[in-house]
Amino acid sequence: MGFLDWLERRLEIKDDPLPSKVDVVIGIDFGFAEDGISASIQSKAIAEKCLDIFQAGIAANVILFGGVVGLSGIMDAEAMAEVIREKIPLENLFIETKSWRTYGNAMCSLEIMREQNWKSAIIVAQQWRTRRVRATFHKMWTGTGINIYVIKARSPYGGNFGWAGYIFYSSLYGIP
């Protein structure tokens, strides 16, 4: 194990214990592949982890998040959905493309949770973002009565269009 692997394992947070049943599993995007069209390896890992939880019967529904547009004109949540679309009934798959930052993901998913009257969720994030995702969701969902569990989808680092998309959108919208 190299130094960076050791450091990553040392600094990352542990997954929450999985419950036996939740209303939904939420996948937080991690950009496009280098081609700017398909889901990055990190987003694929997140979508596949959500699918595993759904197919195991733990979650009744799946929501995929990602509001950054790729070179083909589709949003990254849609690119993630392509990874699992044929393996899950469409009535159980929700795609949210309005938000593209962790704060927006938490806000928009809370809105969906309330609309659907769901009371529990597993949130799947890429391993380097799990700490931020957990802190953001816990802060924003405190007092809602919704139980959340945050887990990681492990993937190798590298090769995504996320930063390029962020730089593009930052300059477009004047976001620092």
N, C-alpha and C positions, 0 to 999 in steps of 0.2 A: 504494500500500500504506500503510495507516494504521499508527500507532505500535504498537497491540496486535498487528497481524499481523506487523510487523517483529520485535517482542519474542518472539512465539511462535516464529517461524522461527529466531531467534537462540538461544533457550534449549532448543529441543527436540533430542532425540538422533536420530541417524540410524538408519534401519532396518538390521537385520542383512542381509547378502546372503542371498537365498533359495537353498536347496539345490534340487537337481533332484527329490528324492523324500524324503518324511517319512512317518511312520506316521499322524500326526494333526495337524490344525490346531485350535487352542484359541481360542475367542472369549470375551473377558472383558467382561461386561455393562457397560452404562452407564445403567441405569434405564429408567423408563417415560416415555412422552410425557406432556404436560401433562394428558391425559385420565386418567392413572393406570391405563390398561388396555392400550394397545398399546406396542410397543417405541419408545423414544425415537429421534430421528434419529441419534444417536450409536450406539445399539445396532443399528439397522438397518444402518448403514455397516459395523459390525463383522461382523454376520451375512453381509452381502453379500460382504465381503472374504474371509471363510472359504469361502463358496460358490465364489467365483472361484478360489481356490487348490485346492479340491476338484475343480472342473470342469476345471481345467488339468491334472489328473492328478498334481499335486505331492504332495497329501495323500490318503491312503487313507480317512481318517475325519475327522469333525468332532465336537468337544465344545463345547457352549455352556454358559457358567457364569452363574449369577445366582439367588440365593436370597432376594430381597426380594419380598414378595407385593404385588400391585397391587390396585386397587379391585375388580377382577372376581374376585379370589381366585386368580389364576394367578401363578406366579413369573415374574420378568423373563427367565430363561433360556427359559421356555416362550413368552413373547412374542417373543423373538428367533427361536426355532425356527419360529414362524408365518411369518416373513419368507421362509424358505428351505425349509420342510418339503416342499413338492410338487416340489422341484427336486433332491432328494437321496434315495437309497434309505434307508429307515428303519433298516436294519441298520448303516448307516454314520454315523448321527446319534445322538450321546449328549447327554443333557440332564442337567446337574448342578445341583440346586437346594438343596443343603445349605449351601453357602458364599455369603457376600455381601460379603466383603472380600478384598483382594488376597492376604493371608496365607492365608486359607481356600481361595481359588482354587488357590494353589500347592500346598497340602497335599492337597486332594481330587484335583487332577489328577495329582499324583504317585502317589497310591493307584491311580487308574484306569490310569495308565501301567504300573505294576507288575503289576496284575491282567491286563492285556492283553498283557504282555511287549513293550510298545512301547519303542523306543530313540531316537526322534527326534520333535520337535514344533516347529511354528511357532506362536507365541503372538501373537494379534492383539489390540491394545488401542487405545483411543481416544487420539489424539495427545497429550493433556495428561497422560495417566496412564502413558505408555510407560516413562518413566524409572523410576518406582516399580515397575511390573510387572517390568521387566528386573532390577532390583536384588533384588527379593523372590524371583523364580524362580531366579536364579543362586545366591543365598545358600542357599535351601532345597534345591536340586537338586544342589549341589556334591557330587561323589563318587558320584553315582548311576549314572554311565555313560550318561546320557541327554543327547543333543545338543538344545539349544534355540536357536531363532532368534526374535527379537522384532521385530515390525513394527507400523506404525501403520495404522489405518483413519481416514482424514481425514473430518471432518464439521464442519459449522458448530456454533458454540457456542449453547447456550441451550435453553430449553424442555424440561426433563425433570423427572420426578417423583422423581429420585434423592435430592435433598437432603430433600424432604418425607418420603420413605420412611426416610431415614437418621434424621431427627429423630424420627419416629414410633417406629422400632425402638430408637433410643437411649434414649428415655424408657421404653419398654416393658421393656427388658432392663437398664436402668441403665448403659448404655455411654457413656463420656464422648465 
